[in-house]
Amino acid sequence: MQGRDGIWRTPAQADGKGFPDLVLVRDRIVFAELKGHKYRKLEPEQIRWREDIEGAGGEYHLWYPEDRDKIIDVLR
């Protein structure tokens, strides 16, 4: 959901703070954190989620607007 300040936010409840923006499912599960031009660094909660997902063997990606070609390759 986009806030009044133009920043996109993903609603989270309970301990979901920092959970990746996207969970994409087809023949595998892809977790993706999306960052824009203004906020480029992961927050501590986002780092913990990345570590937990990768530690469990999950596929995690951190994507920026300029990563369009890389994103398309991953999703192909």
N, C-alpha and C positions, 0 to 999 in steps of 0.2 A: 504494500500500500504506500502510496506517495503522500508524504506529509505536506503541510502548507509551505514549508521551506524548500520544497522541491526535492527533498531527499527521500529515497525509497527505503521503507522499513518493512521487515518481516515480523508479523506478530509472533510472540513466543510466550509460553506459560511455564510455570514451575521452574525447572532447572534448564529450560531451553535457551537461556540467554547465550548468544554467540553461535547458535546452531546454524549450519550453512543455509544460504538463501535458497538453494535448489537441491532437490533429491530427484534424480532422473532415473527411471526404471524402464528397461527394455530387456536386452539379453544380459545386462549387468546393471549394477547400481552405481551411479555416479553422484558424488556429493560435490557441490560447487559453491564457493563463496564468491560473490560478485563485488568488485570494488570500482568506484568511479575515479574521476580525476582529483576530487577533493580529498577523499579519505582513502589513502592507499595502503595503510598499515593495518595488520590484524590487531584486534583488541585481545587482551589476555584470555578472555572466555573463548574467542574464536580459535586461538592457538591451542587451547586445551581440547576443543572439539576436533581440530585437525589431528592432533596427536592421538586422540582416542580412536578416531576413525581409521587412520593409517595403522595404528597399533593392532587393530582388529582385522587388518587386511583389506580395508575399504579403499576405494578409489576416490581421492580427494583432489580437487583442483581449485586454484585461486586465479580468477580471471579478471582482467581489466578490459576496458572498451577496445583497446588496440590489439587484443588477443583474438580478434574475430576468426582469422584463419586457423589458429590453433584450436579454438573451440569447435569449429566445423570438423577438423580432423578427428578430434576426440569423439564427437558425436556420430561420426560416419559409421 
